[in-house]
Amino acid sequence: EVSGRIIKVEFAKRLKRPSPASSKPIVLPSRETRHKVYVSNLNWKVRSSHLRGFFSTFNPVSARVIFGTPSGQSAGYGFVSFATKEEAEAAISTLNGKELMDRPLRLKFSEKTADEPGDENTGQKEPDDQTDES
């Protein structure tokens, strides 16, 4: 007893540690297409619904913001998919540099392509500001 409280002493129980894969951002399957635009410089408060609304003129198929921290904070980037390459190109040329929630967005085609088999939605490493595209 310590300060009127009963103290219980036991050996620690071993807890199951999460697998290393769980430290990656959680990405849910979506309806992404091969015509995917990488959107960076997002305000921390931007959510997928904001992205979808911002791109609504260009008929996005899907829009998502990546949340890459254990606390659930936005990683500051996201993806918007379009049914056609022309819609994606039009969105990039019209909206690149336009502001969403007081931040100018940077847009470019995602480096991940449909030529890469299967797991388009897993641990995407997206471009810094360096690319080989012209």
MIMI-186125 format. One record per atom (N, C-alpha, C, O): atom name; x, y, z. Coordinates in Angstrom, 1 decimal, decimal comma, always signed. Example, Ala and Ser with C-alpha at 12.3 -4.5 7.8 and 13.67 -1.06 7.14 Angstrom:
MIMI-186125
[N [+13,2 -5,7 +7,8]];
[CA [+12,3 -4,5 +7,8]];
[C [+13,2 -3,3 +7,8]];
[O [+14,2 -3,3 +8,5]];
[N [+12,8 -2,2 +7,1]];
[CA [+13,7 -1,1 +7,1]];
[C [+12,9 +0,0 +7,9]];
[O [+13,4 +1,1 +8,0]];
***
This chain:
MIMI-186125
[N [+0,8 -1,2 +0,0]];
[CA [+0,0 +0,0 +0,0]];
[C [+0,9 +1,2 +0,0]];
[O [+1,9 +1,3 +0,8]];
[N [+0,6 +2,2 -0,9]];
[CA [+1,3 +3,4 -0,9]];
[C [+0,3 +4,6 -1,0]];
[O [-0,6 +4,6 -1,9]];
[N [+0,4 +5,5 +0,0]];
[CA [-0,5 +6,6 +0,0]];
[C [-2,0 +6,2 +0,0]];
[O [-2,8 +6,8 -0,6]];
[N [-2,3 +5,1 +0,7]];
[CA [-3,6 +4,6 +0,8]];
[C [-4,1 +3,8 -0,4]];
[O [-5,3 +3,5 -0,5]];
[N [-3,3 +3,6 -1,4]];
[CA [-3,6 +2,8 -2,6]];
[C [-2,9 +1,5 -2,6]];
[O [-1,7 +1,5 -2,3]];
[N [-3,6 +0,4 -3,0]];
[CA [-2,9 -0,9 -3,1]];
[C [-2,1 -0,9 -4,5]];
[O [-2,7 -0,6 -5,5]];
[N [-0,9 -1,2 -4,4]];
[CA [+0,0 -1,3 -5,6]];
[C [+0,2 -2,7 -5,9]];
[O [+0,5 -3,5 -5,1]];
[N [+0,0 -3,1 -7,2]];
[CA [+0,1 -4,4 -7,7]];
[C [+1,4 -4,5 -8,5]];
[O [+1,5 -3,7 -9,5]];
[N [+2,2 -5,4 -8,2]];
[CA [+3,5 -5,6 -9,0]];
[C [+3,4 -6,9 -9,7]];
[O [+3,2 -8,0 -9,1]];
[N [+3,6 -6,9 -11,0]];
[CA [+3,6 -8,1 -11,8]];
[C [+4,7 -8,0 -12,9]];
[O [+5,3 -7,0 -13,1]];
[N [+5,1 -9,2 -13,5]];
[CA [+5,9 -9,2 -14,6]];
[C [+5,1 -8,5 -15,8]];
[O [+3,9 -8,7 -15,9]];
[N [+5,8 -7,8 -16,6]];
[CA [+5,2 -7,2 -17,8]];
[C [+4,7 -8,2 -18,8]];
[O [+5,4 -9,2 -19,0]];
[N [+3,6 -8,0 -19,3]];
[CA [+3,1 -8,9 -20,4]];
[C [+3,6 -8,4 -21,7]];
[O [+3,7 -7,3 -22,0]];
[N [+4,0 -9,4 -22,5]];
[CA [+4,5 -9,1 -23,8]];
[C [+3,4 -8,7 -24,8]];
[O [+2,4 -9,4 -24,9]];
[N [+3,5 -7,5 -25,3]];
[CA [+2,4 -7,0 -26,3]];
[C [+2,9 -7,3 -27,7]];
[O [+4,1 -7,3 -28,0]];
[N [+1,9 -7,6 -28,5]];
[CA [+2,2 -7,8 -29,9]];
[C [+2,5 -6,5 -30,6]];
[O [+1,8 -5,5 -30,5]];
[N [+3,7 -6,4 -31,2]];
[CA [+4,1 -5,2 -31,9]];
[C [+3,4 -5,2 -33,3]];
[O [+3,2 -6,2 -33,9]];
[N [+3,0 -4,0 -33,7]];
[CA [+2,4 -3,9 -35,1]];
[C [+3,5 -4,3 -36,1]];
[O [+4,7 -4,0 -35,9]];
[N [+3,1 -4,8 -37,2]];
[CA [+4,0 -5,2 -38,2]];
[C [+4,7 -4,0 -38,8]];
[O [+4,0 -2,9 -38,8]];
[N [+5,9 -4,0 -39,3]];
[CA [+6,6 -2,9 -39,9]];
[C [+5,8 -2,2 -41,0]];
[O [+5,9 -1,0 -41,2]];
[N [+4,9 -2,9 -41,7]];
[CA [+4,1 -2,4 -42,8]];
[C [+3,1 -1,3 -42,2]];
[O [+2,7 -0,4 -42,9]];
[N [+2,7 -1,5 -41,0]];
[CA [+1,7 -0,6 -40,4]];
[C [+2,3 +0,8 -40,1]];
[O [+1,5 +1,7 -39,8]];
[N [+3,6 +1,0 -40,2]];
[CA [+4,2 +2,3 -40,0]];
[C [+4,1 +3,1 -41,3]];
[O [+4,3 +4,3 -41,3]];
[N [+3,7 +2,5 -42,4]];
[CA [+3,5 +3,3 -43,6]];
[C [+2,1 +3,9 -43,6]];
[O [+1,3 +3,5 -42,8]];
[N [+1,9 +5,0 -44,4]];
[CA [+0,6 +5,6 -44,4]];
[C [-0,5 +4,6 -44,8]];
[O [-0,3 +3,7 -45,6]];
[N [-1,6 +4,8 -44,2]];
[CA [-2,7 +3,9 -44,5]];
[C [-3,4 +4,4 -45,7]];
[O [-3,8 +5,5 -45,8]];
[N [-3,5 +3,5 -46,7]];
[CA [-4,1 +3,9 -48,0]];
[C [-5,2 +2,9 -48,3]];
[O [-5,0 +1,7 -48,4]];
[N [-6,4 +3,4 -48,4]];
[CA [-7,5 +2,6 -48,7]];
[C [-7,7 +2,4 -50,2]];
[O [-7,3 +3,3 -50,9]];
[N [-8,2 +1,3 -50,6]];
[CA [-8,4 +1,1 -52,1]];
[C [-9,3 +2,2 -52,6]];
[O [-10,3 +2,5 -51,9]];
[N [-9,1 +2,6 -53,8]];
[CA [-10,0 +3,6 -54,3]];
[C [-10,2 +3,3 -55,8]];
[O [-9,7 +2,3 -56,3]];
[N [-10,9 +4,2 -56,5]];
[CA [-11,2 +4,0 -57,9]];
[C [-10,2 +4,8 -58,7]];
[O [-10,6 +5,4 -59,7]];
[N [-9,0 +4,8 -58,4]];
[CA [-8,0 +5,5 -59,1]];
[C [-7,8 +5,0 -60,5]];
[O [-8,0 +3,8 -60,7]];
[N [-7,5 +5,9 -61,4]];
[CA [-7,2 +5,5 -62,8]];
[C [-5,8 +5,7 -63,1]];
[O [-5,0 +6,2 -62,3]];
[N [-5,4 +5,4 -64,4]];
[CA [-4,0 +5,6 -64,8]];
[C [-3,7 +7,0 -65,1]];
[O [-2,6 +7,4 -65,2]];
[N [-4,8 +7,9 -65,2]];
[CA [-4,6 +9,3 -65,4]];
[C [-4,7 +10,0 -64,1]];
[O [-5,7 +10,7 -63,7]];
[N [-3,6 +9,9 -63,3]];
[CA [-3,6 +10,4 -61,9]];
[C [-2,6 +11,6 -61,8]];
[O [-1,5 +11,6 -62,3]];
[N [-3,1 +12,6 -61,1]];
[CA [-2,4 +13,9 -60,9]];
[C [-1,9 +13,9 -59,5]];
[O [-2,7 +13,7 -58,5]];
[N [-0,7 +14,2 -59,3]];
[CA [+0,0 +14,4 -58,0]];
[C [-0,2 +15,9 -57,6]];
[O [+0,1 +16,8 -58,4]];
[N [-0,8 +16,1 -56,4]];
[CA [-1,1 +17,5 -56,0]];
[C [-0,3 +17,7 -54,7]];
[O [-0,5 +17,0 -53,7]];
[N [+0,6 +18,7 -54,8]];
[CA [+1,4 +19,0 -53,6]];
[C [+1,2 +20,4 -53,1]];
[O [+0,5 +21,2 -53,7]];
[N [+1,8 +20,7 -51,9]];
[CA [+1,7 +22,0 -51,2]];
[C [+0,3 +22,2 -50,7]];
[O [-0,2 +23,3 -50,6]];
[N [-0,4 +21,1 -50,2]];
[CA [-1,7 +21,2 -49,7]];
[C [-1,7 +21,8 -48,2]];
[O [-0,8 +21,5 -47,5]];
[N [-2,6 +22,6 -47,9]];
[CA [-2,9 +23,1 -46,6]];
[C [-3,2 +21,9 -45,7]];
[O [-3,8 +20,9 -46,2]];
[N [-2,7 +21,9 -44,5]];
[CA [-2,9 +20,7 -43,6]];
[C [-4,4 +20,4 -43,4]];
[O [-4,7 +19,3 -43,0]];
[N [-5,2 +21,4 -43,6]];
[CA [-6,7 +21,2 -43,3]];
[C [-7,4 +20,6 -44,5]];
[O [-8,6 +20,3 -44,4]];
[N [-6,8 +20,5 -45,7]];
[CA [-7,4 +20,0 -46,9]];
[C [-7,8 +18,6 -46,7]];
[O [-7,0 +17,8 -46,2]];
[N [-9,0 +18,2 -47,1]];
[CA [-9,5 +16,8 -47,1]];
[C [-9,8 +16,4 -48,5]];
[O [-9,9 +17,3 -49,4]];
[N [-10,1 +15,2 -48,7]];
[CA [-10,4 +14,7 -50,0]];
[C [-11,6 +15,4 -50,6]];
[O [-11,6 +15,6 -51,9]];
[N [-12,6 +15,7 -49,8]];
[CA [-13,8 +16,4 -50,4]];
[C [-13,4 +17,8 -50,9]];
[O [-14,0 +18,2 -51,9]];
[N [-12,4 +18,4 -50,3]];
[CA [-12,0 +19,7 -50,8]];
[C [-11,3 +19,6 -52,2]];
[O [-11,6 +20,4 -53,1]];
[N [-10,5 +18,6 -52,3]];
[CA [-9,8 +18,3 -53,6]];
[C [-10,8 +18,0 -54,6]];
[O [-10,7 +18,6 -55,7]];
[N [-11,8 +17,1 -54,3]];
[CA [-12,8 +16,8 -55,3]];
[C [-13,5 +18,0 -55,8]];
[O [-13,8 +18,2 -57,0]];
[N [-13,9 +18,9 -54,9]];
[CA [-14,6 +20,1 -55,2]];
[C [-13,7 +21,1 -56,0]];
[O [-14,2 +21,7 -57,0]];
[N [-12,5 +21,2 -55,7]];
[CA [-11,5 +22,1 -56,4]];
[C [-11,4 +21,6 -57,9]];
[O [-11,3 +22,5 -58,8]];
[N [-11,4 +20,3 -58,1]];
[CA [-11,2 +19,8 -59,5]];
[C [-12,5 +19,4 -60,2]];
[O [-12,5 +18,9 -61,2]];
[N [-13,7 +19,8 -59,6]];
[CA [-15,0 +19,3 -60,1]];
[C [-15,2 +19,7 -61,5]];
[O [-15,9 +18,9 -62,2]];
[N [-14,7 +20,8 -62,0]];
[CA [-14,9 +21,2 -63,4]];
[C [-14,4 +20,2 -64,4]];
[O [-14,8 +20,1 -65,5]];
[N [-13,4 +19,4 -63,9]];
[CA [-12,7 +18,4 -64,8]];
[C [-13,1 +17,0 -64,6]];
[O [-12,5 +16,1 -65,0]];
[N [-14,3 +16,8 -63,9]];
[CA [-14,8 +15,5 -63,6]];
[C [-13,9 +14,4 -63,0]];
[O [-13,6 +13,4 -63,7]];
[N [-13,4 +14,7 -61,8]];
[CA [-12,5 +13,7 -61,2]];
[C [-13,2 +12,4 -60,9]];
[O [-14,4 +12,4 -60,5]];
[N [-12,5 +11,3 -61,1]];
[CA [-13,0 +10,0 -60,8]];
[C [-12,9 +9,7 -59,3]];
[O [-13,7 +9,2 -58,6]];
[N [-11,7 +10,1 -58,7]];
[CA [-11,4 +10,0 -57,3]];
[C [-10,5 +11,1 -56,9]];
[O [-9,7 +11,7 -57,7]];
[N [-10,5 +11,4 -55,6]];
[CA [-9,6 +12,4 -55,0]];
[C [-9,3 +11,9 -53,6]];
[O [-10,2 +11,5 -52,9]];
[N [-8,0 +12,0 -53,2]];
[CA [-7,6 +11,6 -51,9]];
[C [-6,4 +12,4 -51,4]];
[O [-5,5 +12,7 -52,2]];
[N [-6,5 +12,7 -50,1]];
[CA [-5,3 +13,3 -49,4]];
[C [-4,6 +12,2 -48,7]];
[O [-5,3 +11,4 -48,1]];
[N [-3,3 +12,2 -48,7]];
[CA [-2,5 +11,2 -48,0]];
[C [-2,3 +11,7 -46,5]];
[O [-1,9 +12,9 -46,3]];
[N [-2,6 +10,8 -45,6]];
[CA [-2,3 +11,1 -44,2]];
[C [-1,2 +10,2 -43,8]];
[O [-1,4 +9,0 -43,6]];
[N [+0,0 +10,8 -43,6]];
[CA [+1,2 +10,0 -43,4]];
[C [+1,8 +10,0 -42,0]];
[O [+2,9 +9,5 -41,8]];
[N [+1,1 +10,6 -41,0]];
[CA [+1,7 +10,6 -39,7]];
[C [+0,9 +9,8 -38,7]];
[O [-0,3 +9,6 -38,9]];
[N [+1,5 +9,2 -37,7]];
[CA [+0,7 +8,4 -36,7]];
[C [-0,4 +9,2 -36,0]];
[O [-1,4 +8,7 -35,6]];
[N [-0,2 +10,6 -36,0]];
[CA [-1,2 +11,4 -35,3]];
[C [-2,4 +11,7 -36,3]];
[O [-3,4 +12,3 -35,9]];
[N [-2,3 +11,2 -37,5]];
[CA [-3,3 +11,4 -38,5]];
[C [-3,3 +12,8 -39,2]];
[O [-4,3 +13,1 -39,9]];
[N [-2,2 +13,4 -39,2]];
[CA [-2,0 +14,7 -39,8]];
[C [-1,8 +14,5 -41,3]];
[O [-1,1 +13,5 -41,7]];
[N [-2,3 +15,4 -42,1]];
[CA [-2,0 +15,3 -43,6]];
[C [-0,5 +15,3 -43,9]];
[O [+0,2 +16,0 -43,2]];
[N [-0,1 +14,6 -44,9]];
[CA [+1,2 +14,6 -45,4]];
[C [+1,5 +15,8 -46,3]];
[O [+2,6 +16,0 -46,7]];
[N [+0,5 +16,5 -46,7]];
[CA [+0,6 +17,7 -47,5]];
[C [+0,5 +17,5 -49,0]];
[O [+0,8 +18,3 -49,8]];
[N [+0,1 +16,3 -49,4]];
[CA [-0,1 +16,0 -50,8]];
[C [-1,2 +15,0 -51,0]];
[O [-1,7 +14,4 -50,0]];
[N [-1,6 +14,9 -52,2]];
[CA [-2,7 +13,9 -52,5]];
[C [-2,7 +13,6 -54,0]];
[O [-1,8 +14,0 -54,8]];
[N [-3,8 +12,9 -54,4]];
[CA [-3,9 +12,5 -55,8]];
[C [-5,3 +12,7 -56,3]];
[O [-6,3 +12,5 -55,5]];
[N [-5,5 +13,0 -57,5]];
[CA [-6,8 +13,2 -58,2]];
[C [-6,7 +12,4 -59,5]];
[O [-5,8 +12,6 -60,3]];
[N [-7,6 +11,5 -59,7]];
[CA [-7,7 +10,6 -60,9]];
[C [-8,8 +11,1 -61,8]];
[O [-9,8 +11,5 -61,4]];
[N [-8,5 +10,9 -63,1]];
[CA [-9,4 +11,3 -64,1]];
[C [-9,7 +10,2 -65,1]];
[O [-8,8 +9,3 -65,2]];
[N [-10,8 +10,2 -65,7]];
[CA [-11,1 +9,1 -66,7]];
[C [-10,3 +9,2 -67,9]];
[O [-9,9 +8,1 -68,5]];
[N [-9,9 +10,4 -68,3]];
[CA [-9,1 +10,5 -69,6]];
[C [-7,9 +11,3 -69,3]];
[O [-7,8 +12,2 -68,4]];
[N [-6,9 +11,1 -70,2]];
[CA [-5,6 +11,9 -70,1]];
[C [-5,9 +13,4 -70,4]];
[O [-5,3 +14,3 -69,8]];
[N [-6,9 +13,6 -71,3]];
[CA [-7,2 +15,0 -71,7]];
[C [-7,8 +15,8 -70,5]];
[O [-7,5 +17,0 -70,3]];
[N [-8,6 +15,1 -69,7]];
[CA [-9,2 +15,8 -68,5]];
[C [-8,1 +16,1 -67,5]];
[O [-8,0 +17,2 -66,9]];
[N [-7,2 +15,2 -67,3]];
[CA [-6,0 +15,4 -66,4]];
[C [-5,1 +16,5 -66,9]];
[O [-4,7 +17,4 -66,1]];
[N [-4,8 +16,5 -68,2]];
[CA [-4,0 +17,6 -68,7]];
[C [-4,7 +19,0 -68,6]];
[O [-4,0 +19,9 -68,3]];
[N [-6,0 +19,0 -68,9]];
[CA [-6,7 +20,3 -68,7]];
[C [-6,7 +20,8 -67,3]];
[O [-6,5 +22,0 -67,1]];
[N [-6,9 +19,9 -66,4]];
[CA [-6,8 +20,2 -64,9]];
[C [-5,5 +20,8 -64,6]];
[O [-5,4 +21,8 -63,9]];
[N [-4,4 +20,1 -65,0]];
[CA [-3,1 +20,6 -64,7]];
[C [-2,8 +22,0 -65,3]];
[O [-2,3 +22,9 -64,6]];
[N [-3,1 +22,1 -66,5]];
[CA [-2,8 +23,4 -67,2]];
[C [-3,7 +24,6 -66,6]];
[O [-3,2 +25,7 -66,6]];
[N [-4,9 +24,3 -66,2]];
[CA [-5,8 +25,3 -65,7]];
[C [-5,5 +25,6 -64,2]];
[O [-5,6 +26,8 -63,8]];
[N [-5,3 +24,6 -63,4]];
[CA [-5,3 +24,8 -62,0]];
[C [-3,9 +24,8 -61,3]];
[O [-3,8 +25,2 -60,1]];
[N [-2,8 +24,5 -62,0]];
[CA [-1,5 +24,5 -61,5]];
[C [-1,2 +25,9 -61,0]];
[O [-1,3 +26,9 -61,8]];
[N [-0,8 +26,1 -59,7]];
[CA [-0,5 +27,4 -59,2]];
[C [-1,7 +28,1 -58,5]];
[O [-1,5 +29,1 -57,8]];
[N [-2,9 +27,6 -58,8]];
[CA [-4,1 +28,2 -58,2]];
[C [-4,2 +27,9 -56,7]];
[O [-3,6 +26,8 -56,3]];
[N [-4,8 +28,7 -55,9]];
[CA [-4,8 +28,5 -54,5]];
[C [-6,0 +27,8 -54,0]];
[O [-7,1 +28,0 -54,5]];
[N [-5,8 +26,9 -53,1]];
[CA [-6,8 +26,2 -52,4]];
[C [-6,5 +26,4 -50,9]];
[O [-5,4 +26,0 -50,4]];
[N [-7,4 +27,0 -50,2]];
[CA [-7,2 +27,3 -48,7]];
[C [-5,9 +28,1 -48,5]];
[O [-5,1 +27,7 -47,7]];
[N [-5,7 +29,1 -49,3]];
[CA [-4,6 +30,0 -49,2]];
[C [-3,2 +29,4 -49,5]];
[O [-2,2 +30,0 -49,1]];
[N [-3,2 +28,3 -50,2]];
[CA [-1,9 +27,7 -50,6]];
[C [-1,9 +27,5 -52,1]];
[O [-2,8 +26,9 -52,6]];
[N [-0,9 +27,9 -52,9]];
[CA [-0,8 +27,6 -54,3]];
[C [-0,4 +26,2 -54,5]];
[O [+0,6 +25,7 -54,0]];
[N [-1,3 +25,5 -55,3]];
[CA [-1,0 +24,0 -55,5]];
[C [-0,1 +23,8 -56,6]];
[O [+0,0 +24,6 -57,6]];
[N [+0,7 +22,7 -56,5]];
[CA [+1,6 +22,3 -57,5]];
[C [+1,1 +21,0 -58,1]];
[O [+0,8 +20,0 -57,3]];
[N [+0,9 +20,9 -59,4]];
[CA [+0,2 +19,8 -60,0]];
[C [+1,1 +19,2 -61,1]];
[O [+1,8 +19,9 -61,8]];
[N [+1,2 +17,9 -61,1]];
[CA [+1,9 +17,2 -62,2]];
[C [+1,4 +15,8 -62,3]];
[O [+0,8 +15,3 -61,3]];
[N [+1,6 +15,1 -63,4]];
[CA [+1,2 +13,7 -63,5]];
[C [+1,9 +12,9 -62,5]];
[O [+3,1 +13,1 -62,3]];
[N [+1,2 +12,0 -61,9]];
[CA [+1,9 +11,1 -61,0]];
[C [+2,9 +10,2 -61,7]];
[O [+2,6 +9,8 -62,8]];
[N [+4,0 +9,9 -61,0]];
[CA [+5,0 +9,1 -61,7]];
[C [+4,6 +7,6 -61,7]];
[O [+5,1 +6,8 -62,5]];
[N [+3,6 +7,2 -60,9]];
[CA [+3,1 +5,9 -60,9]];
[C [+2,2 +5,7 -62,1]];
[O [+1,3 +6,5 -62,3]];
[N [+2,4 +4,7 -62,8]];
[CA [+1,6 +4,5 -64,0]];
[C [+0,9 +3,1 -64,0]];
[O [+1,3 +2,3 -63,2]];
[N [+0,0 +3,0 -64,9]];
[CA [-0,8 +1,7 -65,0]];
[C [+0,1 +0,6 -65,5]];
[O [-0,3 -0,6 -65,4]];
[N [+1,3 +0,9 -66,0]];
[CA [+2,2 -0,1 -66,5]];
[C [+2,8 -0,9 -65,4]];
[O [+3,3 -2,0 -65,6]];
[N [+2,7 -0,3 -64,2]];
[CA [+3,3 -1,0 -63,0]];
[C [+2,2 -1,9 -62,5]];
[O [+1,1 -1,5 -62,1]];
[N [+2,4 -3,2 -62,4]];
[CA [+1,4 -4,2 -62,1]];
[C [+0,8 -4,0 -60,7]];
[O [+1,5 -3,8 -59,7]];
[N [-0,5 -4,2 -60,7]];
[CA [-1,3 -4,4 -59,4]];
[C [-1,3 -3,3 -58,4]];
[O [-2,3 -2,5 -58,3]];
[N [-0,3 -3,2 -57,5]];
[CA [-0,5 -2,5 -56,3]];
[C [-0,2 -1,0 -56,4]];
[O [+0,8 -0,4 -55,9]];
[N [-1,1 -0,4 -57,2]];
[CA [-1,0 +1,1 -57,4]];
[C [-1,2 +1,8 -56,1]];
[O [-0,9 +3,0 -56,0]];
[N [-1,9 +1,2 -55,1]];
[CA [-2,3 +1,9 -53,9]];
[C [-1,3 +1,7 -52,7]];
[O [-1,7 +2,0 -51,6]];
[N [-0,2 +1,0 -52,9]];
[CA [+0,6 +0,7 -51,7]];
[C [+1,9 +1,6 -51,7]];
[O [+2,6 +1,7 -52,7]];
[N [+2,1 +2,2 -50,5]];
[CA [+3,3 +2,9 -50,2]];
[C [+3,9 +3,7 -51,4]];
[O [+5,0 +3,5 -51,8]];
[N [+3,1 +4,6 -51,9]];
[CA [+3,5 +5,3 -53,1]];
[C [+4,6 +6,3 -52,8]];
[O [+4,5 +7,1 -51,9]];
[N [+5,7 +6,2 -53,5]];
[CA [+6,8 +7,2 -53,3]];
[C [+6,6 +8,1 -54,5]];
[O [+6,8 +7,7 -55,7]];
[N [+6,2 +9,3 -54,2]];
[CA [+5,9 +10,2 -55,3]];
[C [+7,0 +11,2 -55,4]];
[O [+7,9 +11,3 -54,6]];
[N [+6,9 +12,0 -56,5]];
[CA [+8,1 +12,8 -56,9]];
[C [+8,4 +14,0 -55,9]];
[O [+7,5 +14,5 -55,3]];
[N [+9,7 +14,3 -55,9]];
[CA [+10,0 +15,5 -55,3]];
[C [+9,8 +16,5 -56,4]];
[O [+9,0 +16,3 -57,3]];
[N [+10,5 +17,6 -56,5]];
[CA [+10,4 +18,5 -57,6]];
[C [+11,3 +18,1 -58,7]];
[O [+11,4 +18,9 -59,6]];
[N [+11,9 +17,0 -58,7]];
[CA [+12,7 +16,6 -59,8]];
[C [+12,0 +15,5 -60,6]];
[O [+11,6 +14,5 -60,0]];
[N [+12,0 +15,6 -61,9]];
[CA [+11,4 +14,6 -62,7]];
[C [+12,1 +14,5 -64,1]];
[O [+12,8 +15,5 -64,5]];
[N [+12,0 +13,4 -64,7]];
[CA [+12,6 +13,3 -66,0]];
[C [+11,6 +13,6 -67,2]];
[O [+11,9 +13,6 -68,3]];
[N [+10,4 +14,0 -66,8]];
[CA [+9,4 +14,3 -67,8]];
[C [+9,7 +15,6 -68,4]];
[O [+10,2 +16,5 -67,8]];
[N [+9,3 +15,7 -69,7]];
[CA [+9,5 +17,0 -70,4]];
[C [+8,2 +17,6 -70,9]];
[O [+8,2 +18,6 -71,5]];
***
